[in-house]
Amino acid sequence: MNRKNIPAKNIAWALGQTLYFIILTLAFTRPLYRQLATHVAGSLGDNLYFIWQIGWFKQALFDLGQLPLRSNLLNFPYGYNLATTEIAPLQLAFAMPFALSGNYVLGYNVSILLTFVLAGLSMSCWVQHLSGSRMAGLVSGTAYAFLPYHMAHFLSGHLNISAIQWFPLFFWGLSGMLTEDGKNRRNIWLAAAGLSGIALTSQYYLYLTALVSALILLVYFLFLRRERFLEWRLWKQFLITGLISLPALAVGVVPYMLVHEGAGLARTLADVMVFSASPSDFLLPFTRQFLWGKWVGQHFSRDLWNEATLYLGLPLTVLAVLGYAKRRKSGRQLLFAVFLTGFISSLILALGTNLTWNEQAVAFSASSWLAKIFKNEQRLITLPGYLFFKYVPFYAIMRAWMRMGVLVLMFNCAAAGLGLDWLCRQARKPVHGTWLGLAALALVLVDFYVKPNSLSEVQPREVDLWLAEQPYGGQVQLPLKQSYEEAALYYTLYSQKPLIGVIRTFPSNRYFELEPLLRNFPDETSLAALQAQQLTYVVLDEKVYTVDNAFIDRCEALGMHFAVEMDGQAVFILPGADD
């Protein structure tokens, strides 16, 4: 074979793979491709907050010429530090070219759809490198890109959690350092690229990566390659990886830590117990699977589907088990030991603080022998995650332990590719191996394929466009709960009137202080409470308030001015604000 043809063939394969994953992405997320600029998949919720982030970053950087970490559009009049929750700056960067034209929805959709393509490519390249088989890489990449976990978070609007594409790069580099003797610059750059991507995407994922990596290293140095513990060449690779990743770690982590350190934002055990994954979550197919998903939803509790969808995949798991069983014959004992350690560590973390089954906590009777082991009033079977929750720094800030199952799924996908590679090599003729690979690909696609997704239109209200033309002033959306919903945050991009609310993940004390005072609006108590917040505009949802002549008279008797009524919203101006 002419060596000059090899790069050309590699380029053709890379382009073909990319096109393949683009086509599959459009198929799995259908019919979103028809309305990318105006709609999002699933219901409106967290997706609106990420669209708001995209819009605010664009406005801050390109219109106002300021750093976007703090916004004056929320938490009026104090402003809002975006590091209070996850920012996902890298995903925002992917959206920015489209946001520059003012189409924030298009930017969001392109950014989240890109996670499918990049996830497939990163896993495919990793497994192809390990096995030398393009077919094995393609099957693993397909499975990883379109995991039900990925689809669930895509439909939930979790732009940060959907960005699973960086894990294969990091663990490709890390596992290479641990299984390949000698220094390999490729492993350093892969691990650094993956770690940087994770740091600039999700603090959940960064924390998970650090924990699982530490557990892998602990097992590696204690049981697998104890002699390498004092090997400077290995530690030098870790050090260089950290130094290369340092800028991304600083950007992604430091603001978050400064906000949360000593801020009292740790969760209570009661808040997080419900988010402990159940073993059944890894066994149950996605409720949106096009053949048997509906049956799963009818016979099992899937109320937390957006977090608890952790299905491993039956064909995929069979291949992974096969790969593990044949690890000695394939010369991959150490690699599979690393995979298994990561798999088990992630599984333990995902199971959370206590054992559950079918989204219900498993409790024992007071007379059970388990009562002598697990001494707690709720009679729950506590897991290692409970100790992490109590004693590991920053662990209690997190909530959805189920998300830690993503690495269980990642290691399963990688192992499945190696299992398929071994199986295909047993074929007498190469064409038979190809057919085996295509059959495995078809089984994975059938197992994961979903029915068409619902779409939701994203657009500002008429009242927001009206507010944009009014003098500057703070606003509140009543009932107060709506001021803390993602939709209200999104609307500020167009009204340009700062909102009293913030993201509801960590509601401020101000909400709990104001909410009882505003229940009987309009009255003197609610008026005084609103004026104390230096607000100008009160926007009322007419689905909750009957804004008739009598209601308007009561407001005007208190000194408020009725401004406008449109789009199911009524706007009043507080006394003194329009002078």
N, C-alpha and C positions, 0 to 999 in steps of 0.2 A: 504493500500500500504506500502510495506517495505521502510522505510526511507533511507536505504542504496542504494536503487535503484534510488532515486531522483538525487543525484549528477551524477550518471552514465548516466541517461537520459538527464540531462542538458548538459553534455559533448558531448553526441551523437548529441543533437540538435545543439550545437555550431559548431561542426565539419560539420554537414550536411548543416547548413546555409553557412558556409565558402565555402564548395564545390559548393553549389548552386550559390553563387555570383561569384566564379571563372569561372564556366561554362558559366554563362550569360555574364561575361566580355569578354570571348573569342568569344562569339557569336556576341555581339554588336560591337566589334572591329575587326571582321573578315575582311580580311584574315591575319591580322598581325601576328597571332600566328605561321604562317608557316615560317616567316622570321624575327624573333625577333632580331637576331644578326646583321642584315644588312640593314633593312629598318625601316622607320617610317611611321605612318599613315598620310595621307594628303600631302600637299606640303611642300617643304623645306622652312624654315623661322625661326621663333622664336625657334623652336625645336633645330636648330643647335646651337643657343646660349646656351641653357641649356645643350646640349651635350658637348659644349666647357667648361662650368662650371664644369661638372662632370670630364672631362679630366684634367682640370687645377687643381682642388682640389686633384685629385689622384697624379698628378705629383708633386705638391707643398708639400703635406704631406708625401708622401712615397718615392719620388725620390729625391727631393731637401731638404727635412727636414725643411721646412719653413711654416709660416702661409700663408694661401691662399688668405687673404683679398686683397692683392695687387699683381698684375701680371705684369711681365716684357714682356709678349708676345703681349701686346696691347699698343697703344698710345706711340710708340717709339719716342724719347728716354726717355720719362718721366715716363712711367709705367702707370698702370690703377688701380684705386680703385674700386673694385667690388661693393662697397656700393653705387655707383652712381645710380645703379638700383637694382632691387630685386635679392636676392641670393637664397632663398629657401633652406637653409642648411639642413633641415630635409629631404626634398625630395632627396637632393644630398646624404645624408647618406644612404637612402634606395638603391640608385644606386651603392654605393661604393663597396660592395662585388663583383659585377660583373665587375666594372671598374678596379679592381686590376689586372685582367688578360689582361687589355688593350682594352677590348671590351666596349667602352663607349656607343655605340648605344644600346647594350643589357641592360646595366645599366639604361639608360634613359627609355627604354620601360618597364622594370620591375617596375620602380618607378612610372611611370604614370598609368600603369595598376593597380597597387596596390591601387590607389586612388579610383577606382570603388569598389573594394572589401571592403575596410575599410569604405567608405562612406555608403555602404549598411548595413554593420554590425552595425555601430554606430547608424544610424537612427532606424534600426530594434530593437536594444536593448532598445533604449529610449522609443519607442512607446510600446514595450512589457512591459516595466516597468510601464508605465502610465496606460495601459489598462488591463494588465494581459493576453493579447491575443497574441499568437505566430503568428497567421494568420494576424492580424492587423499589427504587427511589420514587417512581411515579405513583405506585400504589400507596406507599407510606405518605407521600406528600398530599395525595388526594384525600386520604383518610384524615390527616391532621388539619388540612385547610377547612374541611367541611364537617368537623366534629360537631355533634349535636350541642356540645358545650358552646362552641363558637357561634352556632346559629342562634342559640338561646340568648346570648348576650348581644348579638347583632340586633335581634328583634326587640330587646329591652333598651336599646339605645346607649349601651355602655361602650363608648368609643375607646376608652382606656383599656377596659378588660377584654375587648375584642382584639386587641393588638398582641396576639400570641406569636407573632412571627420572629421575635428575637430569641425565644428560648432555644430553638435548635442550634442557632449560631453559638450561643454561650456554652451549651453543654457539648456541642461538637468540639469546641476548643478545650474545655475542661477535661472531657473524657480522653481527648487526644494526649493531653499532658500526662494523664495518669496511666495510660496504656501503652504509649509509645516512648521507649527509652531514648534519651537524647533530647536536645533542644530543637524545637520546630517553630519557626517564626509564624507559620500559618496558624498554629493553635493559639498563639498569643493574640494575633490580630482577630481571629474569630471570636475568642472569648471576650476581648475588649469591645468589639463591635456589638456583640450580643448584650453585654453588661451595660454599655452606654445606651443602647436602644431601650432596654428595660428601665433604666433609671429615668429616662426622659419620657416614659409612658405611664407607669403605674407604680406607686409606692407599695401597694399590695404585692405586686409581682416582684419588686425588688427585694422586699422583706422575705418573701417566700424563697426566692433564689438564694439569698444569703443563708437562710436556715437549712435548706436542703443541701446546698453545697458544703456547709459545715458538717452536716451529718454524713455525707458521702466521704469527706476527708477523714472524719473520725473512724469510720469503719475501714477505710482504705489503709490508714496508718496502723490500726490495731490488728487487723485480721488479714489483709490482702498483701500489702507490700511494706511491711514494717521497716525494712532496711532503707526505704527511701525517705524516711522521716527527717534524716539529717542530710539529705542530698541537697546541696546548695543550688544545683542547676534547676531542680524542680521549683524550689521556693523563689528563685530568681524569675522564673516564668510567671508565677503568681504576682510577684511584685511589679513586674513590667506591665502586666495586664491591668493591675490596679492604677498604676501611674497614667497609663494611656486613657483609662476610663475616668480619671479624676475630674476633668472639667464637666463631663456629663453628670457625674455623681454630685458635684457641687451644685449645678443648676437644678437638678431634680430633687435633691434631698435636703440641702441646707435650709431653704425657705420653709419647707414642710416641718423640719425639726424645730426651727426657731419658733414657729407658731404653736406647735403642739407641746413643746417642752414646758412642763409646769402649768399648762393651761387647764388642767382638770378635764380633759376631753376623753378620758378612758371610759369604756363601756362598763356597764354592770353585767354580772353573770347572767341575770335574767334576760338582758337585752340580746345576748349572743347565743344562748343555748339553742334556740330554734334554728340557727344557721349551721348546726353541726350536720355534716353529710351523713346519710345512711348508707350502709352497704348496698341496700336495694337501689340507691341512686345510680350506682355504677352498672347495674344489671338491667335497668328498665330503659327501653328505647324512648326516643323523643316523642312527645305527644303529637308532634306535627309530622311525624314520619308518614309518608303518603299511603302506606298499606295498612299497617297495624297500629299506628300512633293513636288513632281515636279509641281503639280498644284499650290501650294502656291507660289513657286518661279516664276511661269509664270504670276501670277496675282497681286503680291504685290512686293514692293521694298524691297529686302533683300540684298542689296550691303554690308551692315555691318553685315552680318549673324554671323560672328565670335564673335561679341560682343553683337549683338541685339537679339540673340536667347534666349528668356526668357519665352518660352511657359509654362504655368501653368499645362496644361493637363486637358482635359474636365472631364473624369471620376474622376480624383483626386480632382478637384475643387468641383464637386457635392458632393463628400463624405465629404470634408472639410466644406462646407456650412451646410450639414446635421449635422455634429458634433457640429457646432456652434449653430444651431437651437435647438439641444437637450442638450445643455450644462447644463441647470438646472436639467433636469431629470437624467443626468448622474453625477451630483454633481461636475461639472468642470467649474463653472462660473469664478472663479478667474484665473484658468489656461488659459481658452480661452480669458480672458481679456488681459493677458500677451501676448498670441499669436497674438491677433488682434493688440495690440499696436506695437509689433515688425513687423508685416506684413505691417501695414500702414506706420510706420516710414521708413522701408526699401524701400517701394514703392515710397515714396516722394523723398528720396535721389536718387533712381535709375532714376527717371524722370528728374533729372539734373537741369540745369539752366533755361530752357524754355520749354514750351509745344510743343511737336512734334506729328505728326501723320503719320504713314507709312514712317518714316525716313525723313520727311519734317517738317521744322519749321512752326508752326501755326502763321500766321501774320494777323493782323486786319487792316482794312482801316483807313485812317487818320480821317475820319468823325465818326468812330464808338465810342460808349459810352465807349468802353474799353480804348480808348486813354486817357481818364481822369484818369484812374486807373494806367495803365502801361505806364509811360512816358519814352519812349526810341525811338531813331531814327529808329531802325529796326522794330518798331511796333510789338514786340514780347510779348507773355504772359509769363512773368517771374514767376518762381516758387521759393519755399523756398531754393532750392539748389543754387540759385543766391546769396542769402544772405550768405549762408555758404561759397560760393566761394570768396566773398568779405571780410568777416570778421573772419572766423574761421581759426586759425593757421594751416598751412600745407595742408589745403584743396585744395588750388590752385595748389599744386604740382601734384595732381592726374589729370587724364584725362578721363578715361572711366567710367563715372557714371553708365553705364549700368551694370557693374559688381556688383553694390550694390544690384541688383535685386536677387542675390543668396539667400539672407535671406528671401525675399518674397517667393521664392520657397521652402525653408526649412520649414518655418512655415506652408505653405500650405500642405506639405507632412505629417508633424506631426499631423496637425488637421484632415487630411483625414484618417489617421490611427484610430483616436478616433471616427470619424464618422462611419467608417466601423465596429469598435467594437460594437457601439450602434446598428447598423443595424443587425449584426449577433446575438446579444443577443435577438432580437425580434423573431427569428426563434423558432418554437415550439420544434424542435428536434436539438440536437447538430450537426447532420449530415447535416441538412439544412443550419445551419450557416457556416459549412465548405464549402458547395457548393457555398454559397454567397461569401465567401472569395476568393475561386478559380476563380469565375466569375469576381470579381473585379481585381484580379491579371491578368487575361487574357486581360481585357479591358485596363489596364495600359500598358501591354507589347505591345499590338497592337498599342496603341496610340503613344508610344515612339520608337518602333523598327525601325531600319534604314536599308537602303540597304547597300551592301558591300562597304567598304571604299577603296579609292585608296591608293597606297603605293609609297614611294619615297626611292630610294637607297641612302645611306649615305656612302661615301668613300672619301679618299684623292685623289688628282690628281697626275699624274705622276710627274708633276713639283714640287710638295711639297716634294715628296720623294727624288727628285734630290737636292732640296735646303737643305734638312736635312744633306746631305753629304758635303756641302760647308762650308767655314769659316763663323764665326759669323758675323752678320750684319743686320741692319734694312731693311725692305722691304716696298714697296708701290705697290698696285695693281691698275693699270690704266685701264679704267677711274677711277678717284679718288672715285667716288660714291661707287665702288665695294669694296674699302678698309673699308667701313663702313657697309657692308652687313654681315649678320650672317655667310654666307658661308666662307668668308675670315677669320673670327675669328676662325671658326672650323679648317681650314686648318693649322693654326699655331701650332696646337697640333702635327702635323706630320712634318712640315718643321722646327719647332723650331727656326724660324727666326722672330723676333718681327715685328709687323705690325704697320704702322703709325695710323691706324684707331682704333675706339672704337665703342661700340654699338650705333646704329643710333637713339635710343630713345631720347637721349640728345646729338646731334652732337656738337662737340666742335667748338669754334670760329676758330680754325686752319683750319677746313674744308672749311669754307666760305672764309677765306683768301687765301687758296691755290687753290681752285677749278678754279677760273678764270685765275690764273697764269699757270695752267697745261693744259688748253684747247687746246693749239696749239703744244703740245708735238709731235716731238722733236724740240725745238728751244732754244735759249740762255736763254730766260726768264724762261722757265720751268726747264731747267737744273740748273740754279742758285737757283731756289726755292727748288728743290729737294736736292741739296747739302747743303743748309742752314739747312735742317732737319737731316743732318748727316746720310743719308740713303746709303745703299750699292746696293741693288737689286731693279730693276724696272721690275715688271711682267706685261706684256701687254696681254689683252684679244684680240685675233685675230678676234673675231667677230666684234670688234669695230675698230681695227687698222689693216691695210693691211701691214703686215711685209714682204715686198719683198726686193729685192736687193737694190732698190733705197732708201727705208726706212732705211735699215741697214746702207747704206753709209752715210745718213744724220746723223744718231746717232753717227757713228764712227768719222765723221768729227768734232763732238762736243766733242770728247774725250771719249765717252762711248764705252764699249766693249760688243759685241754681244756674249752671253754665250751659249744659248741653245734654241731650239724650240721644244716643245712637248705638246701633249694633248691640242692643241689649245691655248697654252700660249707661249709667247716669253719672255726671260729673258735677260736684259741688266745690266751690271755692271757699276756704275757711275765712272767718272774719279777719280783716286787716291785711290779708294776703294779696288782695287785688287793688290796694290803695296806690 
